[in-house]
Amino acid sequence: MPRSPVRHRPARCALRAGLAAVAAAAATGALGGCSSGPAGPPASPPSSSRPAPAASATPPSGPVVLDERARGTTVRVPTGTRVVVRLHSTYWSTPAGSDPRVLAPAGAGTTPAGTCRPGGGCGVSSAEFTARRSGTALVTARRDSCGEAMRCSPGQGRYEVTVTVTP
């Protein structure tokens, strides 16, 4: 006895709805999951929503840590301060300073996350600097991909923070 396609239609619709939900979840994960870290900040928040970090009169007890939220800002730190830049994706190049006399490199590298699908970009690209003398230096990084096989939108492929070192 041949089966009627009408009888199985609700099951097919449910299957399609389930597959659509899985595809949407996968797309969300590809767009924002690993590329910004499991609990990290958004990959490229609008520059108008990022307040500039406050100036510090004395060296902080710990390092000044900058991430994607500091992009496009100016940070003022006193000499002797350690500045750590952590970008939450291995797609970023290693952050670099423009003037080693002002911001001396103190270490850098990329640390992939241990539980990441191939091509996911999970991990951190970081660099450490020591504020050596008064002046201004740019810290920059670049990326061409903002997710597996995804080109970056304008404004998402460049990270730049101005660091002003005060006496």
Secondary structure by P-SEA (a helix, b strand, c coil): cccccccaaaaaaaaaaaaaaaaaaaaaaaacccccccccccccccccccccccccccccccccccccccccbbbbbcccbbbbbbbcccccccccccccccccccbbbbbbbcccccccccbbbbbbbbbccbbbbbbbbbbccccccccccccccbbbbbbbbcc
